[in-house]
Amino acid sequence: MKRLWSLVTHPAVLLVLRLVVGATFIYASLDKIQHPAAFARAVSYYHLAPNDVINLFALILPWVELVAGVTLVAGVAARGSALLIGAMLVVFVIALGWAIAKGIDISCGCFSTSPEEGHKVDMGLVVRDVLMLAAMIPIVIRGAGALSIEALFGRRAGAVSAKEDER
């Protein structure tokens, strides 16, 4: 188990996890930002919340996805971004599970607000989201890793501090 943890927390692996999940969230946000009414409609098909809440959710969530994805890719506030993305993924898994359990035959609204272009809700989407959730765990625990903006500025701050100590 210790060896597996060493592997998943290697800087190159952390970078790949950040890039894959962050880019996925960036991509997922774009169509929703452009078509908030269509996204609200897609969310309403889950029958989980009143329309007023859904409309607010449809306006805010895509921007949260975009910002969290960008900061995760960049490795800025990576722990917080990974935690936020993890929380969103938990909500998505619950919503998908709800739709599957209720036999609701809908497009997930994940990457496209168009019912014709979207992915049908099924267990494959649940597995995908659970895998992305698992990918966030090492980042929440260890941070962005050495290959990130956080590490770059952290090193610079440390280097400046060390130089000042020498004086």
Backbone as JSON Lines, residues from 0, in Angstrom:
{"i":0,"aa":"M","n":[0.82,-1.19,0.0],"ca":[0.0,0.0,0.0],"c":[0.87,1.26,0.0]}
{"i":1,"aa":"K","n":[1.97,1.21,0.77],"ca":[2.88,2.35,0.84],"c":[3.5,2.63,-0.53]}
{"i":2,"aa":"R","n":[3.79,1.57,-1.26],"ca":[4.37,1.72,-2.59],"c":[3.38,2.36,-3.57]}
{"i":3,"aa":"L","n":[2.11,1.95,-3.47],"ca":[1.07,2.54,-4.32],"c":[0.92,4.03,-4.01]}
{"i":4,"aa":"W","n":[0.94,4.37,-2.71],"ca":[0.82,5.77,-2.31],"c":[2.0,6.59,-2.85]}
{"i":5,"aa":"S","n":[3.2,6.02,-2.8],"ca":[4.38,6.7,-3.35],"c":[4.21,6.95,-4.83]}
{"i":6,"aa":"L","n":[3.6,5.99,-5.52],"ca":[3.38,6.15,-6.96],"c":[2.37,7.25,-7.24]}
{"i":7,"aa":"V","n":[1.21,7.23,-6.58],"ca":[0.16,8.21,-6.89],"c":[0.5,9.61,-6.4]}
{"i":8,"aa":"T","n":[1.48,9.72,-5.52],"ca":[1.88,11.05,-5.06],"c":[3.19,11.53,-5.71]}
{"i":9,"aa":"H","n":[3.67,10.79,-6.69],"ca":[4.85,11.23,-7.45],"c":[4.48,12.52,-8.18]}
{"i":10,"aa":"P","n":[5.39,13.49,-8.26],"ca":[5.06,14.77,-8.9],"c":[4.5,14.63,-10.32]}
{"i":11,"aa":"A","n":[5.02,13.7,-11.11],"ca":[4.52,13.54,-12.48],"c":[3.08,13.0,-12.47]}
{"i":12,"aa":"V","n":[2.79,12.09,-11.56],"ca":[1.44,11.54,-11.47],"c":[0.47,12.61,-10.97]}
{"i":13,"aa":"L","n":[0.88,13.38,-9.97],"ca":[0.03,14.48,-9.49],"c":[-0.27,15.46,-10.62]}
{"i":14,"aa":"L","n":[0.73,15.74,-11.44],"ca":[0.54,16.63,-12.58],"c":[-0.49,16.05,-13.55]}
{"i":15,"aa":"V","n":[-0.36,14.78,-13.88],"ca":[-1.31,14.15,-14.81],"c":[-2.72,14.17,-14.22]}
{"i":16,"aa":"L","n":[-2.86,13.85,-12.95],"ca":[-4.17,13.88,-12.31],"c":[-4.77,15.28,-12.37]}
{"i":17,"aa":"R","n":[-3.95,16.28,-12.04],"ca":[-4.43,17.67,-12.09],"c":[-4.85,18.06,-13.49]}
{"i":18,"aa":"L","n":[-4.03,17.71,-14.48],"ca":[-4.33,18.1,-15.86],"c":[-5.58,17.41,-16.39]}
{"i":19,"aa":"V","n":[-5.71,16.11,-16.14],"ca":[-6.86,15.37,-16.68],"c":[-8.16,15.84,-16.04]}
{"i":20,"aa":"V","n":[-8.18,15.87,-14.71],"ca":[-9.44,16.25,-14.03],"c":[-9.72,17.74,-14.23]}
{"i":21,"aa":"G","n":[-8.7,18.58,-14.11],"ca":[-8.91,20.01,-14.3],"c":[-9.4,20.33,-15.71]}
{"i":22,"aa":"A","n":[-8.77,19.75,-16.72],"ca":[-9.2,19.98,-18.1],"c":[-10.62,19.46,-18.33]}
{"i":23,"aa":"T","n":[-10.96,18.36,-17.7],"ca":[-12.32,17.81,-17.82],"c":[-13.33,18.82,-17.27]}
{"i":24,"aa":"F","n":[-13.03,19.41,-16.13],"ca":[-13.95,20.38,-15.55],"c":[-14.0,21.68,-16.36]}
{"i":25,"aa":"I","n":[-12.89,22.09,-16.89],"ca":[-12.89,23.28,-17.77],"c":[-13.78,23.01,-18.98]}
{"i":26,"aa":"Y","n":[-13.54,21.89,-19.63],"ca":[-14.33,21.54,-20.83],"c":[-15.82,21.42,-20.49]}
{"i":27,"aa":"A","n":[-16.12,20.78,-19.35],"ca":[-17.52,20.59,-18.95],"c":[-18.22,21.91,-18.69]}
{"i":28,"aa":"S","n":[-17.49,22.93,-18.27],"ca":[-18.11,24.21,-17.94],"c":[-18.49,25.04,-19.16]}
{"i":29,"aa":"L","n":[-17.79,24.86,-20.26],"ca":[-17.91,25.8,-21.38],"c":[-19.3,25.86,-22.0]}
{"i":30,"aa":"D","n":[-19.9,24.72,-22.33],"ca":[-21.23,24.72,-22.93],"c":[-22.28,25.2,-21.93]}
{"i":31,"aa":"K","n":[-22.09,24.87,-20.67],"ca":[-23.04,25.29,-19.64],"c":[-23.01,26.81,-19.45]}
{"i":32,"aa":"I","n":[-21.82,27.39,-19.52],"ca":[-21.7,28.85,-19.41],"c":[-22.38,29.53,-20.58]}
{"i":33,"aa":"Q","n":[-22.23,28.97,-21.76],"ca":[-22.83,29.56,-22.96],"c":[-24.34,29.37,-23.03]}
{"i":34,"aa":"H","n":[-24.86,28.32,-22.39],"ca":[-26.29,28.0,-22.48],"c":[-26.88,27.71,-21.09]}
{"i":35,"aa":"P","n":[-26.95,28.73,-20.23],"ca":[-27.42,28.47,-18.86],"c":[-28.87,27.98,-18.8]}
{"i":36,"aa":"A","n":[-29.73,28.47,-19.66],"ca":[-31.14,28.03,-19.63],"c":[-31.24,26.54,-20.02]}
{"i":37,"aa":"A","n":[-30.47,26.14,-21.02],"ca":[-30.47,24.73,-21.43],"c":[-29.88,23.86,-20.33]}
{"i":38,"aa":"F","n":[-28.86,24.37,-19.64],"ca":[-28.28,23.6,-18.54],"c":[-29.29,23.48,-17.4]}
{"i":39,"aa":"A","n":[-30.0,24.55,-17.1],"ca":[-31.03,24.5,-16.06],"c":[-32.09,23.46,-16.41]}
{"i":40,"aa":"R","n":[-32.46,23.41,-17.67],"ca":[-33.44,22.42,-18.13],"c":[-32.9,21.0,-17.93]}
{"i":41,"aa":"A","n":[-31.62,20.78,-18.28],"ca":[-31.01,19.46,-18.11],"c":[-30.98,19.06,-16.64]}
{"i":42,"aa":"V","n":[-30.68,20.01,-15.75],"ca":[-30.65,19.73,-14.32],"c":[-32.06,19.44,-13.81]}
{"i":43,"aa":"S","n":[-33.05,20.14,-14.34],"ca":[-34.43,19.94,-13.87],"c":[-34.92,18.52,-14.14]}
{"i":44,"aa":"Y","n":[-34.4,17.87,-15.16],"ca":[-34.82,16.51,-15.49],"c":[-34.47,15.49,-14.41]}
{"i":45,"aa":"Y","n":[-33.55,15.85,-13.52],"ca":[-33.2,14.95,-12.4],"c":[-34.27,14.96,-11.31]}
{"i":46,"aa":"H","n":[-35.12,16.0,-11.28],"ca":[-36.2,16.13,-10.3],"c":[-35.67,16.13,-8.86]}
{"i":47,"aa":"L","n":[-34.61,16.89,-8.62],"ca":[-34.0,16.91,-7.29],"c":[-34.18,18.22,-6.54]}
{"i":48,"aa":"A","n":[-34.6,19.28,-7.22],"ca":[-34.69,20.58,-6.55],"c":[-35.75,21.45,-7.24]}
{"i":49,"aa":"P","n":[-36.25,22.46,-6.52],"ca":[-37.21,23.39,-7.13],"c":[-36.55,24.23,-8.22]}
{"i":50,"aa":"N","n":[-37.35,24.72,-9.14],"ca":[-36.83,25.47,-10.28],"c":[-36.02,26.7,-9.89]}
{"i":51,"aa":"D","n":[-36.43,27.42,-8.84],"ca":[-35.67,28.61,-8.43],"c":[-34.24,28.22,-8.03]}
{"i":52,"aa":"V","n":[-34.11,27.13,-7.33],"ca":[-32.79,26.65,-6.91],"c":[-32.01,26.18,-8.14]}
{"i":53,"aa":"I","n":[-32.68,25.49,-9.03],"ca":[-32.04,24.97,-10.24],"c":[-31.5,26.11,-11.09]}
{"i":54,"aa":"N","n":[-32.28,27.18,-11.25],"ca":[-31.82,28.32,-12.06],"c":[-30.57,28.95,-11.48]}
{"i":55,"aa":"L","n":[-30.55,29.15,-10.17],"ca":[-29.37,29.71,-9.51],"c":[-28.18,28.75,-9.66]}
{"i":56,"aa":"F","n":[-28.43,27.48,-9.44],"ca":[-27.41,26.44,-9.58],"c":[-26.82,26.46,-11.0]}
{"i":57,"aa":"A","n":[-27.7,26.57,-12.0],"ca":[-27.25,26.55,-13.4],"c":[-26.43,27.78,-13.77]}
{"i":58,"aa":"L","n":[-26.64,28.87,-13.06],"ca":[-25.85,30.07,-13.32],"c":[-24.5,30.03,-12.62]}
{"i":59,"aa":"I","n":[-24.44,29.43,-11.44],"ca":[-23.22,29.46,-10.62],"c":[-22.31,28.27,-10.89]}
{"i":60,"aa":"L","n":[-22.87,27.06,-10.95],"ca":[-22.04,25.86,-11.03],"c":[-21.03,25.87,-12.18]}
{"i":61,"aa":"P","n":[-21.41,26.25,-13.4],"ca":[-20.4,26.21,-14.49],"c":[-19.2,27.11,-14.22]}
{"i":62,"aa":"W","n":[-19.42,28.24,-13.58],"ca":[-18.31,29.14,-13.27],"c":[-17.43,28.55,-12.17]}
{"i":63,"aa":"V","n":[-18.05,27.87,-11.22],"ca":[-17.28,27.19,-10.17],"c":[-16.44,26.08,-10.8]}
{"i":64,"aa":"E","n":[-17.04,25.32,-11.73],"ca":[-16.31,24.27,-12.44],"c":[-15.12,24.85,-13.2]}
{"i":65,"aa":"L","n":[-15.34,25.97,-13.88],"ca":[-14.28,26.6,-14.67],"c":[-13.13,27.07,-13.77]}
{"i":66,"aa":"V","n":[-13.45,27.8,-12.73],"ca":[-12.4,28.33,-11.85],"c":[-11.66,27.18,-11.15]}
{"i":67,"aa":"A","n":[-12.4,26.21,-10.65],"ca":[-11.76,25.08,-9.98],"c":[-10.88,24.3,-10.96]}
{"i":68,"aa":"G","n":[-11.34,24.13,-12.2],"ca":[-10.54,23.44,-13.21],"c":[-9.27,24.19,-13.56]}
{"i":69,"aa":"V","n":[-9.38,25.48,-13.75],"ca":[-8.21,26.31,-14.1],"c":[-7.19,26.31,-12.97]}
{"i":70,"aa":"T","n":[-7.65,26.5,-11.74],"ca":[-6.7,26.54,-10.63],"c":[-6.07,25.17,-10.39]}
{"i":71,"aa":"L","n":[-6.84,24.1,-10.64],"ca":[-6.26,22.76,-10.49],"c":[-5.19,22.51,-11.54]}
{"i":72,"aa":"V","n":[-5.48,22.84,-12.78],"ca":[-4.5,22.66,-13.87],"c":[-3.24,23.47,-13.57]}
{"i":73,"aa":"A","n":[-3.41,24.71,-13.14],"ca":[-2.26,25.57,-12.88],"c":[-1.5,25.17,-11.62]}
{"i":74,"aa":"G","n":[-2.17,24.47,-10.74],"ca":[-1.52,24.12,-9.48],"c":[-1.48,25.29,-8.53]}
{"i":75,"aa":"V","n":[-2.56,26.05,-8.51],"ca":[-2.72,27.18,-7.6],"c":[-3.89,26.85,-6.68]}
{"i":76,"aa":"A","n":[-3.67,26.9,-5.38],"ca":[-4.71,26.5,-4.43],"c":[-5.23,25.12,-4.77]}
{"i":77,"aa":"A","n":[-4.32,24.23,-5.1],"ca":[-4.68,22.91,-5.61],"c":[-5.47,22.08,-4.6]}
{"i":78,"aa":"R","n":[-5.08,22.15,-3.34],"ca":[-5.82,21.38,-2.33],"c":[-7.28,21.82,-2.27]}
{"i":79,"aa":"G","n":[-7.49,23.12,-2.22],"ca":[-8.85,23.65,-2.18],"c":[-9.62,23.32,-3.45]}
{"i":80,"aa":"S","n":[-8.95,23.45,-4.59],"ca":[-9.6,23.13,-5.86],"c":[-9.98,21.66,-5.92]}
{"i":81,"aa":"A","n":[-9.06,20.8,-5.5],"ca":[-9.34,19.36,-5.51],"c":[-10.46,19.01,-4.54]}
{"i":82,"aa":"L","n":[-10.49,19.67,-3.4],"ca":[-11.56,19.43,-2.43],"c":[-12.9,19.89,-3.0]}
{"i":83,"aa":"L","n":[-12.93,21.04,-3.64],"ca":[-14.15,21.56,-4.25],"c":[-14.61,20.64,-5.38]}
{"i":84,"aa":"I","n":[-13.7,20.24,-6.23],"ca":[-14.05,19.33,-7.32],"c":[-14.53,18.0,-6.75]}
{"i":85,"aa":"G","n":[-13.88,17.52,-5.7],"ca":[-14.32,16.29,-5.05],"c":[-15.74,16.41,-4.53]}
{"i":86,"aa":"A","n":[-16.06,17.55,-3.9],"ca":[-17.42,17.77,-3.4],"c":[-18.43,17.78,-4.55]}
{"i":87,"aa":"M","n":[-18.07,18.46,-5.64],"ca":[-18.97,18.47,-6.8],"c":[-19.17,17.06,-7.33]}
{"i":88,"aa":"L","n":[-18.1,16.28,-7.39],"ca":[-18.21,14.91,-7.89],"c":[-19.1,14.05,-7.0]}
{"i":89,"aa":"V","n":[-19.04,14.25,-5.7],"ca":[-19.93,13.51,-4.79],"c":[-21.38,13.86,-5.12]}
{"i":90,"aa":"V","n":[-21.68,15.13,-5.31],"ca":[-23.03,15.55,-5.66],"c":[-23.44,14.95,-7.01]}
{"i":91,"aa":"F","n":[-22.53,14.96,-7.98],"ca":[-22.85,14.4,-9.29],"c":[-23.14,12.9,-9.19]}
{"i":92,"aa":"V","n":[-22.34,12.18,-8.41],"ca":[-22.56,10.73,-8.24],"c":[-23.92,10.48,-7.59]}
{"i":93,"aa":"I","n":[-24.26,11.27,-6.6],"ca":[-25.57,11.12,-5.95],"c":[-26.69,11.39,-6.96]}
{"i":94,"aa":"A","n":[-26.57,12.46,-7.75],"ca":[-27.6,12.78,-8.74],"c":[-27.71,11.68,-9.8]}
{"i":95,"aa":"L","n":[-26.57,11.18,-10.26],"ca":[-26.61,10.09,-11.26],"c":[-27.24,8.84,-10.65]}
{"i":96,"aa":"G","n":[-26.84,8.52,-9.43],"ca":[-27.42,7.35,-8.76],"c":[-28.92,7.48,-8.58]}
{"i":97,"aa":"W","n":[-29.35,8.68,-8.23],"ca":[-30.78,8.97,-8.08],"c":[-31.51,8.72,-9.41]}
{"i":98,"aa":"A","n":[-30.98,9.27,-10.48],"ca":[-31.62,9.11,-11.79],"c":[-31.66,7.64,-12.2]}
{"i":99,"aa":"I","n":[-30.57,6.93,-11.96],"ca":[-30.53,5.5,-12.31],"c":[-31.55,4.73,-11.47]}
{"i":100,"aa":"A","n":[-31.58,4.99,-10.17],"ca":[-32.5,4.29,-9.27],"c":[-33.96,4.55,-9.63]}
{"i":101,"aa":"K","n":[-34.25,5.77,-10.06],"ca":[-35.62,6.13,-10.41],"c":[-35.97,5.74,-11.86]}
{"i":102,"aa":"G","n":[-34.99,5.25,-12.6],"ca":[-35.24,4.87,-14.0],"c":[-35.48,6.05,-14.91]}
{"i":103,"aa":"I","n":[-34.89,7.2,-14.57],"ca":[-35.06,8.41,-15.37],"c":[-34.11,8.33,-16.57]}
{"i":104,"aa":"D","n":[-34.64,8.32,-17.76],"ca":[-33.85,8.18,-18.99],"c":[-33.55,9.57,-19.54]}
{"i":105,"aa":"I","n":[-32.38,10.11,-19.15],"ca":[-32.02,11.47,-19.54],"c":[-30.56,11.53,-19.96]}
{"i":106,"aa":"S","n":[-30.21,12.64,-20.6],"ca":[-28.82,12.97,-20.87],"c":[-28.29,13.62,-19.59]}
{"i":107,"aa":"C","n":[-27.05,13.35,-19.25],"ca":[-26.52,13.81,-17.95],"c":[-26.35,15.32,-17.87]}
{"i":108,"aa":"G","n":[-26.17,16.02,-18.99],"ca":[-25.9,17.45,-18.95],"c":[-24.47,17.75,-18.55]}
{"i":109,"aa":"C","n":[-23.61,16.75,-18.64],"ca":[-22.23,16.87,-18.16],"c":[-21.36,17.77,-19.05]}
{"i":110,"aa":"F","n":[-21.36,17.5,-20.34],"ca":[-20.48,18.23,-21.26],"c":[-21.25,18.99,-22.33]}
{"i":111,"aa":"S","n":[-22.5,18.66,-22.5],"ca":[-23.32,19.34,-23.5],"c":[-24.71,19.52,-22.93]}
{"i":112,"aa":"T","n":[-25.28,20.69,-23.17],"ca":[-26.63,20.95,-22.7],"c":[-27.67,20.43,-23.69]}
{"i":113,"aa":"S","n":[-27.22,19.96,-24.84],"ca":[-28.12,19.41,-25.85],"c":[-28.42,17.95,-25.53]}
{"i":114,"aa":"P","n":[-29.7,17.6,-25.38],"ca":[-30.05,16.2,-25.08],"c":[-29.57,15.22,-26.16]}
{"i":115,"aa":"E","n":[-29.48,15.69,-27.4],"ca":[-29.05,14.81,-28.49],"c":[-27.55,14.52,-28.44]}
{"i":116,"aa":"E","n":[-26.76,15.44,-27.9],"ca":[-25.31,15.29,-27.9],"c":[-24.76,14.78,-26.57]}
{"i":117,"aa":"G","n":[-25.58,14.75,-25.54],"ca":[-25.1,14.4,-24.21],"c":[-24.95,12.91,-23.99]}
{"i":118,"aa":"H","n":[-24.33,12.58,-22.87],"ca":[-24.17,11.18,-22.46],"c":[-25.42,10.76,-21.7]}
{"i":119,"aa":"K","n":[-25.96,9.6,-22.02],"ca":[-27.09,9.08,-21.27],"c":[-26.62,8.69,-19.87]}
{"i":120,"aa":"V","n":[-27.45,8.95,-18.89],"ca":[-27.13,8.59,-17.51],"c":[-27.08,7.07,-17.4]}
{"i":121,"aa":"D","n":[-25.94,6.57,-16.93],"ca":[-25.76,5.14,-16.71],"c":[-24.64,4.91,-15.71]}
{"i":122,"aa":"M","n":[-24.39,3.67,-15.38],"ca":[-23.35,3.35,-14.39],"c":[-21.95,3.74,-14.88]}
{"i":123,"aa":"G","n":[-21.74,3.79,-16.17],"ca":[-20.45,4.22,-16.71],"c":[-20.09,5.63,-16.26]}
{"i":124,"aa":"L","n":[-21.09,6.5,-16.21],"ca":[-20.85,7.87,-15.74],"c":[-20.54,7.89,-14.25]}
{"i":125,"aa":"V","n":[-21.19,7.04,-13.5],"ca":[-20.91,6.94,-12.06],"c":[-19.47,6.5,-11.85]}
{"i":126,"aa":"V","n":[-19.05,5.47,-12.6],"ca":[-17.68,4.97,-12.48],"c":[-16.69,6.07,-12.85]}
{"i":127,"aa":"R","n":[-16.94,6.79,-13.93],"ca":[-16.05,7.88,-14.35],"c":[-15.91,8.92,-13.25]}
{"i":128,"aa":"D","n":[-17.03,9.32,-12.65],"ca":[-16.99,10.34,-11.6],"c":[-16.3,9.83,-10.34]}
{"i":129,"aa":"V","n":[-16.51,8.56,-10.01],"ca":[-15.84,7.99,-8.84],"c":[-14.33,7.92,-9.07]}
{"i":130,"aa":"L","n":[-13.91,7.6,-10.28],"ca":[-12.47,7.59,-10.58],"c":[-11.87,8.99,-10.48]}
{"i":131,"aa":"M","n":[-12.59,9.99,-10.97],"ca":[-12.09,11.36,-10.83],"c":[-12.06,11.77,-9.36]}
{"i":132,"aa":"L","n":[-13.04,11.34,-8.59],"ca":[-13.06,11.62,-7.16],"c":[-11.84,10.99,-6.49]}
{"i":133,"aa":"A","n":[-11.54,9.75,-6.83],"ca":[-10.36,9.07,-6.28],"c":[-9.08,9.8,-6.67]}
{"i":134,"aa":"A","n":[-9.05,10.37,-7.87],"ca":[-7.86,11.1,-8.34],"c":[-7.62,12.37,-7.54]}
{"i":135,"aa":"M","n":[-8.66,12.9,-6.9],"ca":[-8.51,14.12,-6.12],"c":[-7.92,13.86,-4.73]}
{"i":136,"aa":"I","n":[-8.02,12.64,-4.25],"ca":[-7.56,12.33,-2.88],"c":[-6.08,12.65,-2.68]}
{"i":137,"aa":"P","n":[-5.16,12.17,-3.56],"ca":[-3.75,12.51,-3.32],"c":[-3.46,14.0,-3.39]}
{"i":138,"aa":"I","n":[-4.23,14.73,-4.2],"ca":[-4.0,16.18,-4.32],"c":[-4.51,16.89,-3.06]}
{"i":139,"aa":"V","n":[-5.64,16.45,-2.54],"ca":[-6.15,17.05,-1.31],"c":[-5.16,16.81,-0.17]}
{"i":140,"aa":"I","n":[-4.58,15.62,-0.11],"ca":[-3.68,15.28,0.98],"c":[-2.28,15.87,0.79]}
{"i":141,"aa":"R","n":[-1.72,15.79,-0.43],"ca":[-0.33,16.19,-0.66],"c":[-0.16,17.55,-1.33]}
{"i":142,"aa":"G","n":[-1.22,18.08,-1.92],"ca":[-1.09,19.34,-2.64],"c":[-0.77,19.09,-4.11]}
{"i":143,"aa":"A","n":[-0.42,20.16,-4.8],"ca":[-0.23,20.11,-6.25],"c":[1.02,19.35,-6.67]}
{"i":144,"aa":"G","n":[1.99,19.28,-5.81],"ca":[3.24,18.62,-6.18],"c":[4.27,19.61,-6.69]}
{"i":145,"aa":"A","n":[5.43,19.07,-7.0],"ca":[6.57,19.9,-7.39],"c":[6.37,20.59,-8.74]}
{"i":146,"aa":"L","n":[5.53,20.03,-9.59],"ca":[5.32,20.59,-10.93],"c":[4.06,21.45,-10.94]}
{"i":147,"aa":"S","n":[4.12,22.56,-10.21],"ca":[2.96,23.44,-10.09],"c":[3.4,24.88,-9.85]}
{"i":148,"aa":"I","n":[2.48,25.79,-10.05],"ca":[2.76,27.19,-9.75],"c":[2.97,27.37,-8.25]}
{"i":149,"aa":"E","n":[2.18,26.64,-7.45],"ca":[2.37,26.71,-5.99],"c":[3.81,26.4,-5.62]}
{"i":150,"aa":"A","n":[4.34,25.32,-6.18],"ca":[5.72,24.91,-5.85],"c":[6.72,25.94,-6.37]}
{"i":151,"aa":"L","n":[6.48,26.48,-7.55],"ca":[7.38,27.48,-8.12],"c":[7.47,28.7,-7.22]}
{"i":152,"aa":"F","n":[6.33,29.24,-6.81],"ca":[6.33,30.42,-5.95],"c":[6.78,30.08,-4.55]}
{"i":153,"aa":"G","n":[6.48,28.87,-4.09],"ca":[6.94,28.44,-2.77],"c":[8.45,28.37,-2.72]}
{"i":154,"aa":"R","n":[9.05,27.85,-3.82],"ca":[10.52,27.78,-3.9],"c":[11.12,29.16,-3.94]}
{"i":155,"aa":"R","n":[10.51,30.06,-4.72],"ca":[11.03,31.43,-4.8],"c":[10.94,32.12,-3.45]}
{"i":156,"aa":"A","n":[9.81,31.95,-2.77],"ca":[9.65,32.57,-1.45],"c":[10.68,32.0,-0.49]}
{"i":157,"aa":"G","n":[10.91,30.69,-0.57],"ca":[11.92,30.06,0.28],"c":[13.32,30.54,-0.06]}
{"i":158,"aa":"A","n":[13.59,30.72,-1.36],"ca":[14.92,31.18,-1.79],"c":[15.15,32.61,-1.34]}
{"i":159,"aa":"V","n":[14.14,33.47,-1.44],"ca":[14.27,34.86,-1.01],"c":[14.49,34.9,0.49]}
{"i":160,"aa":"S","n":[13.72,34.1,1.22],"ca":[13.85,34.06,2.68],"c":[15.25,33.57,3.08]}
{"i":161,"aa":"A","n":[15.79,32.58,2.39],"ca":[17.12,32.06,2.7],"c":[18.18,33.12,2.45]}
{"i":162,"aa":"K","n":[18.05,33.89,1.35],"ca":[19.0,34.94,1.04],"c":[18.97,36.03,2.11]}
{"i":163,"aa":"E","n":[17.76,36.36,2.57],"ca":[17.65,37.39,3.61],"c":[18.27,36.91,4.91]}
{"i":164,"aa":"D","n":[18.16,35.6,5.2],"ca":[18.75,35.05,6.41],"c":[20.27,35.11,6.37]}
{"i":165,"aa":"E","n":[20.86,35.03,5.15],"ca":[22.3,35.06,5.01],"c":[22.88,36.43,5.33]}
{"i":166,"aa":"R","n":[22.06,37.47,5.17],"ca":[22.54,38.85,5.39],"c":[22.69,39.08,6.81]}
